[in-house]
Amino acid sequence: MALSVSIDSFLSNHQSQLGFVHHDGQVHSFRSSNILNLQKASKTPKSLSFMLSVKESKPHNAVQSNGRSSFAQTAAVKHTTGSVTRTQGLRFAVVVARFNEFITKQLLEGALGTFKNHSVQDEDIDVVWVPGSFEIGVVANRLGKSGRYHAILCIGAVIRGDTTHYDAVSNSAASGVLSAGLSSGVPCIFGVLTCDNLDQAINRAGGKSGNKGAEAALTAVS
């Protein structure tokens, strides 16, 4: 399969160097002045490798090792970050349970960090604290019906104990968030942890299993 590469656009603004490495291990380099000679060369197939390197200032350093040529980049690498989702003008609400606050705070920080990474402004985020995960659905419903938000992020942590109280709270929290979304017509993202023990909760609040608050926020902006 043939690969066609146009280098005309590179020659005007960059210093270009074409390197041909024959399988005999010798390196032959050509600069822009040799392009015409290269185009007039014989089209007879030969066993060679083609490498194109473009940079703004310093050239690459060729290193010969075991018949192979490797190129070491000497210029500083430019890093550019940006948002993959357009969030300008979007507003979000975050409902956070105070119960198990040492866990829910970590989830909240993860969510706010994700919002920031996706260019959501601080003034476009409202955080509302509620007593526990049981109350999240009621408040999320009210916020959704206010018409001020594009999505509601629901954060809480329910950890299993010795009684069936865990089942009642976790089921009510899940159904409450679902009902809030259906009733208000605004997406309500379920970011409530339901864990068997404390270690599971810690691992999901910034530990080895990631931060579920950050993941919920990513869902909200998607």
Buried (B, 14 or more C-beta within 10 A) or exposed (E): EEEEEEEEEBEEEBBBBBBBBEEEEEEEBBEBEEBEEEEEEEEEEEEEEEBEBEBEEEBBEBEEEEEEBEBEEEEEEEEEEEEEEEBEEBBBBBBBBBBBEEBBBBBBBBBBBBBBBBBBEEEBBBBBBBEBBBBBBBBBBBBBBEEEBBBBBBBBBBBBEEEEEBEEBBEBBBEBBEBBBEBBEBBBBBBBBBBEEBEBBBBBBBEEEEBBBBBBBBBBBE
